[in-house]
């Protein structure tokens, strides 16, 4: 009997916009090079140690306290833009930096990391067909998110390409 995963793999269910994305990522390249060269991979978090006890105990306590019937809010999903208390603190903190008051409910979003934040920002503010300047070298999500948004990445080198040592620069 065929498994569902085998059936899905045998057919082409990938959207065209995903097919246009680069296959390699900075992390896949770093990992392959680290394995090939026997190097330590500092490109991602690959800890080889357990977390400190105080961290696991705090997590355990938070989970166990969530079982208390007197505080069922400890086991609730937060709003998708972030926990209200956190958004209020962030709005208060960054209002002075931005030079204007920020509305915590409409101008602050909390993400689980930079990758999600970049995707949200680019797909929110970039329209299909627009050009996005991507300064090289770059984090590989910049062009991927740009392409996914239907926009066109325009690559600009941070530094001009220098000639080999001993060769004059052309003008």
C-alpha positions as CSV (number, residue, x, y, z in Angstrom):
1,X,0.0,0.0,0.0
2,X,1.4,3.4,-1.0
3,X,1.8,5.9,1.8
4,X,0.3,9.3,1.4
5,X,3.7,11.0,1.6
6,X,4.9,8.9,-1.4
7,X,1.9,9.9,-3.4
8,X,2.5,13.6,-2.6
9,X,6.2,13.3,-3.5
10,X,5.3,11.7,-6.8
11,X,3.2,14.6,-7.9
12,X,4.0,18.2,-8.4
13,X,2.2,20.1,-5.6
14,X,4.7,22.9,-5.2
15,X,3.5,26.4,-6.2
16,X,5.3,28.2,-9.0
17,X,6.5,31.0,-6.7
18,X,8.3,28.4,-4.5
19,X,10.0,26.8,-7.5
20,X,11.6,30.2,-8.3
21,X,13.3,30.3,-4.9
22,X,17.0,29.4,-4.7
23,X,17.6,25.8,-3.5
24,X,20.7,26.6,-1.5
25,X,20.6,28.6,1.7
26,X,23.4,30.2,3.7
27,X,22.8,27.5,6.3
28,X,23.0,24.6,3.8
29,X,26.2,26.0,2.4
30,X,27.8,26.6,5.8
31,X,26.8,23.1,7.0
32,X,28.2,21.4,3.9
33,X,31.5,23.4,4.2
34,X,31.8,22.7,7.9
35,X,31.4,18.9,7.3
36,X,33.7,18.9,4.3
37,X,36.5,20.9,6.1
38,X,35.9,19.4,9.6
39,X,35.2,22.9,10.9
40,X,33.0,24.1,13.7
41,X,29.8,25.5,12.2
42,X,29.2,28.9,13.7
43,X,26.5,29.7,11.1
44,X,23.7,28.2,13.1
45,X,23.0,27.3,16.7
46,X,24.2,23.7,17.1
47,X,24.8,23.6,20.9
48,X,26.6,20.5,22.1
49,X,25.5,21.0,25.8
50,X,22.3,20.9,27.8
51,X,20.7,24.1,29.0
52,X,21.4,25.2,32.5
53,X,19.2,23.7,35.2
54,X,17.7,27.1,36.1
55,X,16.3,27.3,32.5
56,X,14.7,23.9,32.5
57,X,13.4,24.4,36.0
58,X,11.8,27.8,35.1
59,X,10.2,26.2,32.0
60,X,8.9,23.3,34.0
61,X,7.5,25.6,36.7
62,X,5.8,27.8,34.0
63,X,4.2,24.7,32.4
64,X,3.1,23.3,35.8
65,X,1.7,26.6,36.9
66,X,-0.4,26.6,33.7
67,X,-2.3,23.6,35.1
68,X,-3.7,25.8,37.9
69,X,-7.4,26.3,37.6
70,X,-7.2,29.8,39.1
71,X,-5.2,31.1,36.1
72,X,-6.4,29.4,32.8
73,X,-4.8,32.3,30.8
74,X,-1.4,30.7,31.2
75,X,-2.5,28.1,28.6
76,X,-4.0,30.4,26.0
77,X,-2.7,31.4,22.6
78,X,-1.7,35.0,22.4
79,X,-2.9,37.3,19.6
80,X,-0.9,36.7,16.4
81,X,0.8,40.1,16.5
82,X,2.2,39.3,20.0
83,X,1.2,39.4,23.6
84,X,-0.5,42.6,24.5
85,X,1.7,43.4,27.5
86,X,4.9,42.8,25.5
87,X,3.6,45.0,22.6
88,X,2.8,47.8,25.1
89,X,6.3,47.6,26.6
90,X,7.9,47.6,23.1
91,X,5.8,50.5,21.9
92,X,6.7,52.5,25.0
93,X,10.4,51.7,24.6
94,X,10.7,52.4,20.9
95,X,8.4,55.5,20.9
96,X,11.2,57.7,22.1
97,X,13.6,56.2,19.6
98,X,11.1,56.8,16.7
99,X,10.4,60.3,17.9
100,X,6.6,59.7,18.0
101,X,4.2,57.6,20.0
102,X,3.7,54.0,18.7
103,X,0.3,52.3,18.9
104,X,1.1,48.9,20.5
105,X,-2.0,47.3,18.9
106,X,-1.5,48.4,15.3
107,X,2.2,49.4,14.9
108,X,4.0,46.7,16.9
109,X,4.4,43.0,15.9
110,X,6.3,40.3,17.7
111,X,7.8,37.5,15.7
112,X,9.5,34.2,16.6
113,X,12.7,35.4,14.8
114,X,14.3,37.4,12.1
115,X,13.3,35.1,9.3
116,X,9.6,35.5,10.1
117,X,10.0,39.3,10.6
118,X,11.7,39.7,7.3
119,X,9.0,37.7,5.5
120,X,6.3,39.7,7.2
121,X,7.9,43.0,6.3
122,X,8.7,42.3,2.7
123,X,5.4,40.7,1.9
124,X,3.6,43.6,3.6
125,X,5.4,46.5,2.0
126,X,6.6,45.2,-1.4
127,X,4.3,44.7,-4.3
128,X,4.6,42.3,-7.3
129,X,6.9,43.7,-10.0
130,X,8.6,46.2,-7.7
131,X,12.4,46.2,-7.4
132,X,14.1,45.6,-4.1
133,X,17.8,46.6,-3.6
134,X,19.7,43.7,-2.0
135,X,23.2,44.7,-0.8
136,X,25.8,42.0,-1.2
137,X,26.8,40.1,0.8
138,X,23.3,39.5,2.1
139,X,21.3,37.1,4.3
140,X,19.8,34.6,1.9
141,X,16.2,35.3,3.0
142,X,16.3,38.8,1.4
143,X,16.1,37.6,-2.2
144,X,14.0,34.6,-1.3
145,X,11.3,36.8,0.4
146,X,11.6,39.3,-2.5
147,X,11.0,36.7,-5.1
148,X,8.2,35.1,-3.1
149,X,6.5,38.5,-2.9
150,X,6.6,38.7,-6.7
151,X,9.2,41.4,-6.7
152,X,12.6,41.6,-8.4
153,X,15.8,41.6,-6.4
154,X,18.4,44.1,-7.6
155,X,21.9,43.1,-6.3
156,X,24.3,45.9,-5.4
157,X,27.8,45.1,-4.2
158,X,28.8,46.6,-0.8
159,X,32.3,47.0,-2.1
160,X,33.5,47.5,-5.6
161,X,35.3,44.4,-7.0
162,X,39.0,44.9,-6.6
163,X,41.6,43.7,-9.2
164,X,44.1,41.0,-8.2
165,X,47.1,42.3,-6.1
166,X,49.6,44.2,-8.3
167,X,47.0,45.0,-11.0
168,X,45.9,48.7,-11.4
169,X,42.3,49.7,-11.0
170,X,40.6,50.7,-14.2
171,X,38.9,54.1,-14.2
